[in-house]
Amino acid sequence: MKFKVTFYSEKKIKTAILLGMKTLHIYPTSRSIRHVKARYRAENRLLPTLMRIDEFEHRLMLLPNLKMVDPLLRQLLLREASHFEAFESLKINRDLVRFFTKGEAIFKFFEELSHEEVSFDALMDADAYAEFGEHIEILATLQDRYEEILATKGLTDRLFLPKIYQINRAFIDQYDRFEFHLEGSLSHFELNLLDQVAKHKPLIVHLQTSRFNRKLQERFAKRGIVLPSEGMVSFDLQSRAILSVDSTPSKISAQVWHVQERLEQIPLLLVAVQQMVNEGIDPDRIVVILPDERFKEQLQLYDRFKNFNFAMGFDYAKEECFKRLEAIYHYAKSFSKESRELLLKYGVIQEYLDGLSFSQSVGVEQFFEMLEPVGLDLERDMVAEQRIRFGRIFTQVHHPLSTWLFLWLNALKGLSLDDVRGGKVTVMGALETRGVAYDGVVIVDFNDGVVPAIPAKDAFLNSSVRQFANLPTKSDREALQKQLYKRILEQAKRATIIYALGDNRTPAGYLYELGLGLGDPKRANLQLLYPQVSKISKPIDPIIKNFDARTITWSATRLKIFLSCKRKYYYHYVQQLKAPQEEINEGRVLHEILDKLFAEDEQFSDAIAMQKRLDYFLEEHPQLRGNDPKLHYLKALWRAKFKPFIETQLRHFSAGWRVMRREMPIGGTIRGVPFKGTVDRIDQTDTATLVLDYKSGSITQANRSKHLDKLTDFQMSIYARLLEGRVQNLSLAFVEVLNGGKITPVVALEEKSELLDEKIQELLSITELNCLRTEEVSQCQYCDYRLLCERGEYL
């Protein structure tokens, strides 16, 4: 393929400067502009005129006597627009709190269609699902109604910009040419804006092409500009001429490390940064990239020497004042015990709350007056400014206090506090890297699902409809993120990539696309995380001497713990360390309710009678009494899930089965080792016996038929062995109480029982037990003893 290439000579550039040619350079972010300024100063060159892309687009457009709607107000106006009968079929809750979440998805959908110039009619032709066309019509009506409401208030929304803006010729005429430093993607609307500029002035686009931004290349190709697939390209959008191409292959020089726990990445990150400094890289030229920006909280916690500056700032929502208001809001919504305890934690006086009526409708100024005793944090300028803006938007509006709290919290949660500590090493998210280059790059959390981040599921359009309408797909969005990582890694002199494997994490497949592979395991120096060397001596693996399995009465649970983790067995059964009890042990409560259900009746033939009995025991159970919303929700959930359970049980009883025993203790020896257990239920017919075990959760592990070498739950095999010879025609099954009430037979029982015999033989051969921690670290996540074992988040 041939490219038309024109090169500007140094002499020609100097001549243009001398003639006073005024050029505007457009960059993606403020940070990229700061980097350009620093480079020009270092080279002792005159600074060009610089502008961010968003400001450039804003200056290009003139709006016909309309003001842009406030982000908070737009949600309320959209909710107002949704009050028409057909909207009900979308099953979107109009409750203020729920609608705010859905409203964001609706606006995202509207904006994408508008800026990609896809009409609702074009979507109608997509073969999606039966009600798709009807739903699209409803959304089109919603958008029209929203636009009408805005018009009555002299407002507009950014989603309507493509059809209402006028080009600002006066702004364009201020410059002789434009240079657009493009990184990322451009919508059809943005491309059309650039075309409008290029009609009047040269517009030079600088772009790095690769296989990850082919969608963008295709959009330029439709404008007659066919770009090389790999390289740094500059072209003139006005003349459609390619001005320069640098197709020199770029090589990524990166080391890849992996650890087990996520927090172990931090000491490795510190080591990687120190290595770069030791090699002569200026700390100001080193960046730490957080694909998941929430990780900044942990990183800041261990940055005791304040080496880092966090470009993304810190969320105001983490501040105590915000948390206090949030606690009041949760109390207003539920009045639960947990919310009262949270209020106490944040120092909110109960007497103050008792004097408030959360359902009383008040104006915005009265709302702020009511909040004054708990503090509004107005000493922060940004909070004071937000209050002024908030009051201006909602003048003459009345809401209940709980609604005002929700709206005010939403107004505050988008605020960000700048990091003013002055560290030299920059920490930023992936998007902030646009338009900047660093000599040293460290990236953490390089795991699947994080790099590239998986876009949120589209609430309205699936991938096939997106492809049909030529809208960006999930793959397109992921590819753009990959391009960001590729570019910043290629421009770095030294790079380190780190990922964790714990909690079933997997390395990002993108590592292979970069040609880097899985890298090397690393052991983190945890002393880097703490200001002092720990005075706690490293525990030696406990040893149980004179271990004799025949002197212990085993249960299925005890055996399962023993086989899963010897250290947990030691803590639980030898040291007898008891974990804190849950407020409601759902499994135990469920068993007790079902035990009472069949205490007087060995079978049921009427669904209504059975449902009434279950409802009665639900209401009467001591742990399920009270006004806590969680209890009401739990009981409502169980009532719904009991319905298929009742249907299954009635079919079971109609086949002749009767409940003969409940919560029956059994005991005996298996291969000379004592065992005991409690059978949930034993049913019988005239010719057969069925042992039933209630399960409230999944039975996948307990009833596995493959990889039996990993089986640790031998409960049903133990029951089968202990009941051998006592009953005839014995079979065993699980009752999935909350999963359709299914009665699922135990599979591979004979093989599991033989495996149980092998495990018992292994038990008998042990005389000294070394209580090691399990190698299956994923088991530690919810273990009660993970602190003692220094596993999981307790590094």
Secondary structure, DSSP 8 states (H G I E B T S, - for coil): ----B----HHHHHHHHHTT--EEEEESSHHHHHHHHHHHHHTT----EEEEHHHHHHHHEE-SS-EE--HHHHHHHHHHHT-SGGGGGG----SHHHHHHHHHHHHHHHHHHHHTT--HHHHHTS---TTHHHHHHHHHHHHHHHHHHHHHTTEE-GGGHHHH-EE-HHHHTT-SEEEEE--S---HHHHHHHHHHHTTS-EEEEEEE-GGGHHHHHHHHTTT----SSEEEEEETTTTEEEEEE-------EEEEEESSGGGHHHHHHHHHHHHHHTT--GGGEEEE-SSGGGHHHHHHT-TT--EEETT-EEGGGSHHHHHHHHHHHHHHH--HHHHHHHHHTT--HHHHHT--TT-EEEHHHHHHHHGGG---TTSHHHHHHHHHHHHHTTT-EEEHHHHHHHHHHHHHT-EE---S--SEEEE-SGGGTT---SEEEE---BTTTTTT-----SS--HHHHHHTT---HHHHHHHHHHHHHHHHHH-SEEEEEEE-TTT--B-THHHHTT--S-EE----GGGGSSS---S------EETT--GGGS-B-HHHHHHHHH-HHHHIIIIIS-------S--HHHHHHHHHHHHTTS-S----HHHHHHHHHHHHHH-GGG-SS-HHHHHHHHHHHHHHHHHHHHHHHHHHTT-EEEEEEEEEEEEETTEEEEEEEEEEEE-SS-EEEEEEESS--TTTT--S-GGG----HHHHHHHHHTTTSSSEEEEEEETTTTTEEEE-SSHHHHHHHHHHHHHHHHH-SSEE----S-GGGGTT-TTHHHHT-TT--
